[in-house]
């Protein structure tokens, strides 16, 4: 079967670091996407990991372990505008399979 | 600036009506997708298409059909709308078959009464 798991909700404080985990199980796997979605808006691309390891892009980093079927998104120096849903998606050759998303709330 | 445009942001329809949701992309992408997004269920794939006149069923195709007469346009059709099709519908596109970022439209929020 195909399954993407991520926590439903998380909270954090402005300036802090938060890690959002994602585990996946899919038939066929090319890589792992992370998208950000603010309420009422379309998802926007954050990162795409194909190889194992950490990829850093400013305040956001994403990690992939293909052997463990595991990824995480790391957000540093949190800002209020980072309050959003974060969607993990496995690239299954033909299509992307999305998790249910993690709603992150950042408090002052 | 790359763009995926959905024709309607908000629609209200009655049960049994035929509904057309249009999506146009200006990036010459081969692949186009229709998802619906519901609270607690995430994005679920309805249909996708690799090329003009080609279509593939996603995970939840029942009650929907699609049309891809031109490369840039992918339409989602609800032949007879039902209340359980009230949802946010997101169109997306991307270039190659197995790589590349997925670009999303703004979404169409459909309410079926």
HADDOCK unambig.tbl for C-alpha pairs under 7 A between the chains (distance, minus, plus):
assign (segid A and resid 41 and name CA) (segid B and resid 106 and name CA) 6.20 0.50 0.50
assign (segid A and resid 42 and name CA) (segid B and resid 104 and name CA) 6.15 0.50 0.50
assign (segid A and resid 42 and name CA) (segid B and resid 105 and name CA) 6.33 0.50 0.50
assign (segid A and resid 42 and name CA) (segid B and resid 106 and name CA) 4.95 0.50 0.50
assign (segid A and resid 42 and name CA) (segid B and resid 107 and name CA) 6.35 0.50 0.50
assign (segid A and resid 43 and name CA) (segid B and resid 104 and name CA) 6.50 0.50 0.50
assign (segid A and resid 93 and name CA) (segid B and resid 97 and name CA) 6.92 0.50 0.50
assign (segid A and resid 93 and name CA) (segid B and resid 98 and name CA) 4.62 0.50 0.50
assign (segid A and resid 94 and name CA) (segid B and resid 97 and name CA) 6.28 0.50 0.50
assign (segid A and resid 94 and name CA) (segid B and resid 98 and name CA) 6.08 0.50 0.50
assign (segid A and resid 98 and name CA) (segid B and resid 42 and name CA) 6.82 0.50 0.50
assign (segid A and resid 98 and name CA) (segid B and resid 43 and name CA) 5.92 0.50 0.50
assign (segid A and resid 99 and name CA) (segid B and resid 42 and name CA) 6.13 0.50 0.50
assign (segid A and resid 100 and name CA) (segid B and resid 40 and name CA) 6.14 0.50 0.50
assign (segid A and resid 100 and name CA) (segid B and resid 41 and name CA) 5.36 0.50 0.50
assign (segid A and resid 100 and name CA) (segid B and resid 42 and name CA) 3.80 0.50 0.50
assign (segid A and resid 100 and name CA) (segid B and resid 43 and name CA) 6.85 0.50 0.50
assign (segid A and resid 101 and name CA) (segid B and resid 42 and name CA) 6.20 0.50 0.50
